[in-house]
Amino acid sequence: MSIPLVVAGSSMVMWLMDRYPIIIWAGAALLGWLAGGLLVGDIALGPYVSQYPHLPLIAEILGAVFVVAVGWWWNRKVASLKPRVED
């Protein structure tokens, strides 16, 4: 029973991602947000980060922006490498 649920669920998610590509960008931004938060939330960086109360929020925002910007740049680079089909 679980295998058909996983297949049906993944098919639905793939359909949603094909129909609404913003979901992919939002997921990438979420991963960047979490990475930025984890970066400054590390125990080794605790004494340095605690001096700046807004640094975790800034790191989370920069992480999200960085991941989305790199993804946008990568998409543009890959699109420019594809051969153009002339009519």
C-alpha positions in Angstrom: 0.0 0.0 0.0 2.8 2.4 0.7 4.5 2.1 -2.6 1.5 3.1 -4.6 1.1 6.1 -2.3 4.7 7.2 -2.8 4.3 6.8 -6.6 1.0 8.7 -6.7 2.3 11.4 -4.4 5.5 11.9 -6.4 3.6 12.0 -9.6 1.4 14.7 -8.1 4.4 16.7 -6.9 6.0 16.4 -10.4 2.8 17.6 -12.1 2.7 20.6 -9.7 6.3 21.5 -10.4 5.8 21.2 -14.1 2.7 23.4 -13.9 4.1 25.9 -11.4 7.9 26.3 -11.6 7.8 28.8 -8.8 7.6 25.9 -6.4 11.1 24.9 -7.4 12.4 28.4 -6.8 10.6 28.6 -3.5 12.1 25.2 -2.4 15.6 26.4 -3.4 15.1 29.6 -1.4 13.9 27.6 1.6 17.0 25.4 1.4 19.2 28.5 1.2 17.4 30.0 4.2 18.0 26.9 6.2 21.6 26.7 5.2 22.2 30.3 6.2 20.6 29.7 9.6 22.6 26.5 10.2 25.8 28.3 9.2 25.5 30.9 12.0 23.8 28.5 14.4 26.9 26.3 14.6 28.2 25.8 18.2 31.7 26.8 17.1 30.5 30.2 15.9 28.2 30.8 18.9 30.5 33.2 20.8 31.0 35.3 17.7 27.4 35.4 16.5 25.9 36.2 19.9 27.5 39.7 19.7 25.3 40.5 16.7 21.6 39.8 17.4 20.5 40.3 13.8 23.2 38.2 12.2 21.1 35.0 12.0 18.3 36.7 10.1 20.8 38.4 7.8 22.6 35.1 7.1 19.3 33.3 6.4 18.2 36.0 3.9 21.6 36.0 2.2 21.6 32.2 2.0 18.2 32.3 0.3 19.2 35.1 -2.1 22.5 33.4 -2.9 20.9 30.0 -3.8 18.2 31.6 -5.9 20.8 33.9 -7.7 23.1 30.9 -8.4 20.2 28.9 -9.7 19.1 31.8 -12.0 22.6 32.3 -13.3 23.0 28.6 -13.9 19.7 28.4 -15.8 20.8 31.3 -18.0 24.2 29.8 -18.6 22.7 26.4 -19.6 20.1 28.1 -21.8 22.8 30.0 -23.7 24.7 26.8 -24.4 21.8 25.0 -26.1 21.8 25.3 -29.9 19.1 27.5 -31.3 16.6 26.0 -33.7 15.9 28.4 -36.5 12.6 28.2 -38.3 
